[in-house]
Structure formats: C-alpha cells, structure tokens
C-alpha cells in the first residue's frame, strides 16, 4: 500500500458476546454449536485468530492513521432458537446506547498508510 493509501477493514468485534464466547470456548464446542445453529460442516469452520478485533488494536496498527473507526450492528444469528433469539435481539438493541456501542458485532475501520511509519489516532 502506498503512502496515503486507504485500507478498509470490516472485522468482528472481539467484545461482541457471540465472538467473545467463540474465542473463550474450546474449539470442539464452537464447532458443535456452529454445526447445529448454522448447519455448517467441519471443513467450513476455520481456526480463528483475534488480532485486529478491538478498538485498541485497530488504532495501534503501526504505519497507519485512523481515518474512521465505527462499531456496527448485525442482525440476530440465533433465529432458530426462539428464546435465545429474543435475548440476542434485546442485546443488539441495547448496543444502540452510546455507553454500549463498542460492544456491537463488528468494526468498520478506514486506515491511511502513513509516510513516516508511525501510528496516529483520528
């Protein structure tokens, strides 16, 4: 990427409750849940590394200046389980409150490559 070039990232938020659960639970349990809720096969479930999934990590990426960094909502994923779908929907709505917005499902960041290879927050 050339100096001044823009890098756009859309990534899951580590602190979103479903992502955090997947991060903390053993992979065998995550695979079983993904199979039962999504109908995915084992070869469609990949090992996940959470390295650029927080506000802090995205703002601290060396050689880039943050142009914008916004948490965004998602639609409920647990539609097949009525009670869990209700809970999830209520949580998603609560993340609209300013105090809880950084717990939304995903981050969309626009980062600009800096010429001096330093990190700047915008």
C-alpha positions in Angstrom: 0.0 0.0 0.0 1.4 3.4 -1.0 1.8 6.2 1.5 -1.6 8.0 1.8 -3.4 4.8 0.5 -6.5 3.7 2.4 -7.1 0.3 3.9 -10.7 -0.6 4.8 -11.3 -3.3 7.4 -14.6 -4.9 8.3 -13.9 -7.3 11.1 -15.8 -9.0 14.0 -15.6 -7.2 17.4 -13.8 -9.4 20.0 -16.1 -8.0 22.7 -19.3 -8.8 21.0 -20.9 -11.6 23.1 -21.0 -14.3 20.4 -17.4 -13.6 19.2 -16.1 -13.5 22.8 -17.9 -16.8 23.6 -16.4 -18.4 20.5 -12.9 -17.1 21.5 -13.2 -18.4 25.1 -14.9 -21.8 24.5 -13.0 -24.9 23.4 -13.0 -25.3 19.6 -14.9 -28.6 19.9 -17.8 -26.8 21.5 -17.7 -24.0 19.0 -17.8 -26.5 16.1 -20.8 -28.3 17.6 -22.7 -25.0 18.1 -21.8 -23.9 14.5 -23.0 -27.2 13.1 -26.3 -27.1 15.0 -27.1 -23.4 14.5 -25.7 -22.8 11.0 -25.7 -26.3 9.6 -22.0 -25.9 8.7 -19.7 -28.8 8.2 -16.3 -29.1 10.0 -14.4 -28.2 6.8 -16.4 -24.9 6.7 -15.3 -23.9 10.3 -11.9 -22.4 10.4 -9.5 -21.7 13.2 -9.8 -18.0 14.2 -7.1 -15.6 15.4 -8.3 -12.5 17.1 -5.5 -9.9 16.5 -7.2 -6.9 15.0 -10.6 -7.1 16.6 -10.7 -4.3 19.2 -10.7 -0.5 19.0 -7.3 -0.5 20.7 -5.7 -3.0 18.2 -7.1 -1.2 15.2 -5.9 2.2 16.5 -2.5 0.8 17.3 -1.7 -0.7 13.9 1.9 0.5 13.1 2.2 2.6 10.0 -1.4 3.7 9.8 -3.5 6.6 10.8 -7.2 6.0 11.7 -9.5 8.0 9.4 -12.6 6.5 10.8 -13.5 3.6 13.2 -17.1 2.7 13.8 -18.8 -0.2 15.6 -21.7 -1.6 13.5 -24.7 -3.7 14.3 -25.6 -7.1 13.0 -28.9 -9.0 12.6 -29.7 -11.7 15.1 -27.9 -15.0 14.4 -29.9 -17.3 16.7 -33.2 -17.2 14.9 -33.6 -21.0 15.1 -33.8 -20.9 18.9 -36.7 -18.6 19.9 -35.7 -17.8 23.5 -32.1 -17.1 22.5 -33.2 -15.1 19.5 -35.2 -12.8 21.9 -32.3 -12.4 24.3 -29.9 -11.7 21.3 -32.3 -9.2 19.8 -32.6 -7.3 23.1 -28.8 -7.2 23.5 -28.4 -5.9 19.9 -30.9 -3.1 20.7 -29.1 -2.2 23.9 -25.8 -1.7 22.0 -27.5 1.3 20.4 -27.0 3.2 23.6 -23.9 5.3 23.4 -22.3 3.7 26.5 -22.6 0.2 25.0 -21.9 1.0 21.3 -18.3 -0.5 21.4 -19.9 -3.9 22.1 -21.6 -4.0 18.7 -20.9 -7.0 16.4 -18.4 -5.6 14.0 -15.9 -2.9 13.4 -15.5 -0.9 10.1 -12.2 1.0 10.0 -10.7 3.2 7.4 -6.9 3.5 7.9 -4.5 5.6 6.0 -0.9 4.5 5.3 1.5 7.0 6.8 4.7 8.0 5.2 6.7 8.1 8.5 5.6 4.6 9.6 4.1 5.8 12.8 0.7 5.3 14.3 -1.8 8.1 14.7 -5.3 8.0 16.0 -8.0 10.1 14.4 
